[in-house]
């Protein structure tokens, strides 16, 4: 028999052996070991969704002007083209009618007149669109400015101190399309008034209020 080392008790269980209660089976060696959880699947790489293309706006179909200049709203295009289109359609129709009668007799008058009217209307629409595209305005510390012209550009600046009174006009077609004409009457300048047609009605109202406040300030200072 192997002698028991002093200080040890042979009746005590070994630390590595679990203590079994009476009538209970010894637990399995793997019972206390938590099952190894499966590694979490790697997260799928996030795909950056490309932003949906913005719907084209009528008012921004053309590149925006620079240096604070504002363009007329796109609703003004028909009104900018209708007057010159009708005028050129009539002129070209009469000219084509005469040419048709001289060359083809009475039977060629109507087709020639219609062709001339369509041709004149097309040219008028092109000129009117160019006029719309090249009509700009802005209001800054220097005053109210209007720029017009296609081949020859003309810029008119009305200093705030020169404004005498303001008119806001709404024609029947302008009311249908929420447009207005602003007329700025001036004093001591080359032109007695400056008018800009087919402004957005809200913009025209804001311009009149802003320029009107300047007039009120000048009246208060004069008293």
C-alpha positions, 0 to 999 in steps of 0.5 A: 500500500502506498503511504498517504502523504501527510496533510492529504485526505484520501476521502476527498474527491480529486478536483478534476472529478465532479461530485456525484450525488447519490442516485444521480449519474455523473454528468458527461464531461462535455455537458458543461461545455457550451456548444461552439456557436457557428461563426456569424456569416460575414456581412454582405458588402453594402451596395451604395444605391445610386440616386435616382435621376431627378425629374427634369424641371421645366424651369431648369431646362436651360443652364441657370444664368450666373452673377445673380441674373434670373430667367423668366419662367418656362411658362412664359415661352408660349407668350414670348413666341405667340406674338412674333409667330403670328406676325411672321406667319401673316407676312410669310403667308401673304408673300407666298400667296403672291408668289404662288399666284404668279407662278402657278395661278389661282390653284397654287395660291392656297398651298403656297399661302399655307406653306408660307404661314407654317414657315413664318410661324416656325421662324417666329417660334425660334426667334421667340424662344431665343428672346425668352432665353436672352431676357434676364433680370436681377435686383441687387444693391445697385438697382434693378437691371434688365438684360435683353438681346440675341445678337446685340445685348442691351442691359438697362440698370435702374438705380433704386434712387431713381425709381418714381413709381411702379405698375403691375399689369396682368393680361388675360393670357398672363393671368392664365399662366400666373405671369405679370408685367412689371413697369418701373417708372424712373426719373432723370434717366434716359428712359422714362420707364423700364418694363419686363414682360411675362415675369412670374407673378410672385416674383413681380409682386416681390419686386414691386414690394421691394422697390416700393419699400425703397420709395417709402424710405426716400419719402421718409428721409425727405420729410 
